[in-house]
């Protein structure tokens, strides 16, 4: 049975790059250029959430200051203090790819979505602010995350590795 791939890379040039294995990206994380983008395919086996309720997604939204590089907790009443601040949805995913599918090894890839346009983020039609205030948006996002964890459902994504070695899904997915 072939896997069902439910995402695509929007960058035309990147979508034709060869698929990299997460084990290779992990091993070379200290030597590869942090600006380099990798095309990967993986399945999600878990989420790092406090609970499985849609309400738990509110804890994944933070306010990030692009000037200082620091973040703070966001809630439904939170407002941005300046032009350098933005709402960010950040969620670690526990994933496997073809290189570690039959082992106990799991990789962590982070979703970091700061899109303020409804059609451009990881969850089409939703922004991080929607996940703070709107129960219907939380339910829709949780349904999408639950569907991604089903058997034989894979994502094709572009990732970058930051200087700390964390793999992050880029905006090209």
Buried (B, 14 or more C-beta within 10 A) or exposed (E): EEBEEEBEBEBEEBEEEEEBBBBBBBEEBEEBEEEEBBBBBBBBEEBEBEEEEBEBBBBBBBBBBEEEEEBEEBEEEBEEEEEEBBBBBBBBBBBBBBBBEEEEEEBBBBBBBBBEEEEEBBBEEBBBBBBBEBEEBBBBBBEBBEEBBEEEBBBBBBBBBEEEEBBBBBBBB
